[in-house]
């Protein structure tokens, strides 16, 4: 996959406002599907669909805690995304 394809994938994942809001929430603490649904005022099914996209992009990681699965941001992927987007917007004069 080329660098431009990787950059486009990042923006595709971030193209949904709900996913951006989920990342913001998960940067501060790990949450389960129901907690995310309450915080975002959407259904647990909708949260699960967005989490699938975020997990596929490796931006969130699932941790099983008892009967529940808690999700958190993957700091390595977040740092890599930051670097990739900075490369795109950097000007070379």
N, C-alpha and C positions, 0 to 999 in steps of 0.2 A: 504494500500500500504506500503510495507516495505521500509526501508531507502535506500537499494540498488536499488529498483525500482524507487524511487524518484530521486536518483542521476543519474540513467541511463536516465530518462526522461529529465533532465536538459541538458545532453550532446547530446541527440537526437535533442532537440530544437536548440542547438548551433552548430549542425553539418553542417549547411549551412552557408557559409561565408557571404552571403547577410544578413542573420538574425543577425549575429554578428555585421556587419557594421551598421545595422539599430539600434541596441541597443546602439552602440557608439554614433550615431547621436542624438538619442532621450534622452540620458543622459544629453545632453547640452541644448536642447530646444524641445518644442513640435512642431510637423510638421504634415501637412496634407499629404495625399497620393501623390498628384502631386508634392509637394516639395521633398518628399522622392524619388520619381521616378527620378526627375531631379538630385538630389544629388548622387544617386546610378547608374544613367545611365541605368535604366531598365524601363519597361512599368508600368503604373499604375496598370494594371491587375496583374502583377507579385508581385508588392508591396502588393496588397490586399491579395494575397495568403499567403505571408510570414506573414503579419499582423494577419491573421486568426490563424496561428500556435502560434504566440507570444501572442495573446489575450487568446487563449485556455490555455496557460501555465501561464497566469496572470502576464506576465512580462511587458506588455504594457497595458495602460488604454486609453480609448477613451473619449474625451471631445468634445461635439458639440459646435461649435462657429459659429453662424449664419447659413449659408448654408454648412459650411465645418465641418468635423470632424478632430480634431487634436489629435495626439497620443503622449503619453509621457511614460517614464519608470515608473513602479510601484516601488518606493524605498523600500518598505517592502519586496516584492518578490526578488528584487535584493540582499538585505541584507541576506535573507534566503538562496538564491542560493549560495552566497558567503560562508556562514556558512556550508552548506551541502558539498560543494566541498572541503573546508578546512578540514572537518572531514574525507573525503575520503583520502586525501593526507597526513594527519597527521600520523607520525610514533610514536609508543609507545615503547620506549626502556626500 
